Amino acid sequence: MKFSQNGFYIESYSKCPNCGQLMYEDAEADRARRVTHEGKTYCSRRCVDWKLDREARHAAAEKLAQHAP
């Protein structure tokens, strides 16, 4: 995959499943912040918390919808 106009190529890349941020293998600062949750690698703990909060909101909304007249 061509990555830039200067001709650098990358074999593969990883994206955060929550926010879509590219996570580079060589970036030590990024590696220190990464979190693995349920077999997926996220760019930070914030994205994991965001995912869990979103799932909780969706579950609560479904529960309310089931009990609505």
PyRosetta script that sets phi, psi and omega in degrees:
from pyrosetta import init, pose_from_sequence

init()
pose = pose_from_sequence("MKFSQNGFYIESYSKCPNCGQLMYEDAEADRARRVTHEGKTYCSRRCVDWKLDREARHAAAEKLAQHAP")
pose.set_psi(1, 129.5)
pose.set_omega(1, 176.8)
pose.set_phi(2, -78.8)
pose.set_psi(2, 128.2)
pose.set_omega(2, -173.6)
pose.set_phi(3, -101.6)
pose.set_psi(3, -29.1)
pose.set_omega(3, -177.0)
pose.set_phi(4, -153.8)
pose.set_psi(4, 171.4)
pose.set_omega(4, -178.7)
pose.set_phi(5, -69.6)
pose.set_psi(5, -20.9)
pose.set_omega(5, -178.2)
pose.set_phi(6, -82.4)
pose.set_psi(6, 3.9)
pose.set_omega(6, 172.6)
pose.set_phi(7, 92.6)
pose.set_psi(7, 4.2)
pose.set_omega(7, 176.7)
pose.set_phi(8, -71.7)
pose.set_psi(8, 141.9)
pose.set_omega(8, 179.5)
pose.set_phi(9, -122.6)
pose.set_psi(9, 151.6)
pose.set_omega(9, 174.1)
pose.set_phi(10, -124.0)
pose.set_psi(10, 144.4)
pose.set_omega(10, -179.8)
pose.set_phi(11, -70.6)
pose.set_psi(11, -47.1)
pose.set_omega(11, -179.5)
pose.set_phi(12, -155.9)
pose.set_psi(12, 166.5)
pose.set_omega(12, 176.5)
pose.set_phi(13, -143.5)
pose.set_psi(13, 157.5)
pose.set_omega(13, 178.5)
pose.set_phi(14, -117.9)
pose.set_psi(14, 141.6)
pose.set_omega(14, 176.2)
pose.set_phi(15, -118.8)
pose.set_psi(15, 146.8)
pose.set_omega(15, 174.5)
pose.set_phi(16, -65.3)
pose.set_psi(16, 128.3)
pose.set_omega(16, -178.8)
pose.set_phi(17, -67.7)
pose.set_psi(17, -13.4)
pose.set_omega(17, -180.0)
pose.set_phi(18, -94.5)
pose.set_psi(18, -55.1)
pose.set_omega(18, -173.9)
pose.set_phi(19, -104.1)
pose.set_psi(19, -14.9)
pose.set_omega(19, 177.9)
pose.set_phi(20, 84.5)
pose.set_psi(20, 6.8)
pose.set_omega(20, 179.6)
pose.set_phi(21, -65.7)
pose.set_psi(21, 135.2)
pose.set_omega(21, 175.5)
pose.set_phi(22, -68.6)
pose.set_psi(22, 137.0)
pose.set_omega(22, 178.5)
pose.set_phi(23, -117.4)
pose.set_psi(23, 111.4)
pose.set_omega(23, -177.0)
pose.set_phi(24, -86.0)
pose.set_psi(24, 142.3)
pose.set_omega(24, -179.1)
pose.set_phi(25, -65.4)
pose.set_psi(25, -37.4)
pose.set_omega(25, -172.9)
pose.set_phi(26, -84.8)
pose.set_psi(26, -8.9)
pose.set_omega(26, -176.1)
pose.set_phi(27, -82.7)
pose.set_psi(27, 101.9)
pose.set_omega(27, -176.7)
pose.set_phi(28, -63.2)
pose.set_psi(28, -38.0)
pose.set_omega(28, 179.6)
pose.set_phi(29, -62.7)
pose.set_psi(29, -39.4)
pose.set_omega(29, 178.0)
pose.set_phi(30, -68.3)
pose.set_psi(30, -41.4)
pose.set_omega(30, -179.0)
pose.set_phi(31, -60.8)
pose.set_psi(31, -35.6)
pose.set_omega(31, -178.5)
pose.set_phi(32, -67.3)
pose.set_psi(32, -29.3)
pose.set_omega(32, -177.7)
pose.set_phi(33, -88.1)
pose.set_psi(33, -17.7)
pose.set_omega(33, -174.3)
pose.set_phi(34, -63.5)
pose.set_psi(34, 147.7)
pose.set_omega(34, -179.8)
pose.set_phi(35, -133.7)
pose.set_psi(35, 135.5)
pose.set_omega(35, 174.8)
pose.set_phi(36, -101.8)
pose.set_psi(36, 128.9)
pose.set_omega(36, -179.1)
pose.set_phi(37, -140.8)
pose.set_psi(37, 125.5)
pose.set_omega(37, 179.9)
pose.set_phi(38, 51.8)
pose.set_psi(38, 41.4)
pose.set_omega(38, 175.8)
pose.set_phi(39, 79.3)
pose.set_psi(39, 3.1)
pose.set_omega(39, 178.5)
pose.set_phi(40, -116.0)
pose.set_psi(40, 146.8)
pose.set_omega(40, 179.6)
pose.set_phi(41, -101.2)
pose.set_psi(41, 124.9)
pose.set_omega(41, -179.7)
pose.set_phi(42, -108.0)
pose.set_psi(42, 155.7)
pose.set_omega(42, -177.3)
pose.set_phi(43, -70.5)
pose.set_psi(43, -25.1)
pose.set_omega(43, -179.7)
pose.set_phi(44, -161.8)
pose.set_psi(44, 168.8)
pose.set_omega(44, 177.2)
pose.set_phi(45, -63.6)
pose.set_psi(45, -31.9)
pose.set_omega(45, 179.6)
pose.set_phi(46, -57.3)
pose.set_psi(46, -41.9)
pose.set_omega(46, -179.4)
pose.set_phi(47, -68.5)
pose.set_psi(47, -35.7)
pose.set_omega(47, 176.4)
pose.set_phi(48, -65.1)
pose.set_psi(48, -46.6)
pose.set_omega(48, 179.0)
pose.set_phi(49, -61.2)
pose.set_psi(49, -40.1)
pose.set_omega(49, 179.2)
pose.set_phi(50, -61.9)
pose.set_psi(50, -44.6)
pose.set_omega(50, 178.9)
pose.set_phi(51, -61.7)
pose.set_psi(51, -46.2)
pose.set_omega(51, -178.7)
pose.set_phi(52, -64.9)
pose.set_psi(52, -41.0)
pose.set_omega(52, 177.3)
pose.set_phi(53, -63.2)
pose.set_psi(53, -42.2)
pose.set_omega(53, 179.4)
pose.set_phi(54, -63.0)
pose.set_psi(54, -43.1)
pose.set_omega(54, 178.3)
pose.set_phi(55, -62.8)
pose.set_psi(55, -39.2)
pose.set_omega(55, 179.3)
pose.set_phi(56, -66.0)
pose.set_psi(56, -41.9)
pose.set_omega(56, 177.7)
pose.set_phi(57, -62.8)
pose.set_psi(57, -42.6)
pose.set_omega(57, -179.8)
pose.set_phi(58, -65.6)
pose.set_psi(58, -39.5)
pose.set_omega(58, 178.4)
pose.set_phi(59, -64.8)
pose.set_psi(59, -40.9)
pose.set_omega(59, 178.5)
pose.set_phi(60, -66.1)
pose.set_psi(60, -39.6)
pose.set_omega(60, 179.1)
pose.set_phi(61, -66.0)
pose.set_psi(61, -39.8)
pose.set_omega(61, 177.6)
pose.set_phi(62, -64.9)
pose.set_psi(62, -39.9)
pose.set_omega(62, 179.5)
pose.set_phi(63, -63.9)
pose.set_psi(63, -42.1)
pose.set_omega(63, 177.1)
pose.set_phi(64, -64.7)
pose.set_psi(64, -39.4)
pose.set_omega(64, -178.5)
pose.set_phi(65, -67.1)
pose.set_psi(65, -32.3)
pose.set_omega(65, 179.1)
pose.set_phi(66, -70.3)
pose.set_psi(66, -30.6)
pose.set_omega(66, -177.1)
pose.set_phi(67, -96.7)
pose.set_psi(67, -0.1)
pose.set_omega(67, 180.0)
pose.set_phi(68, -75.1)
pose.set_psi(68, 142.9)
pose.set_omega(68, -178.0)
pose.set_phi(69, -71.8)
pose.dump_pdb("model.pdb")
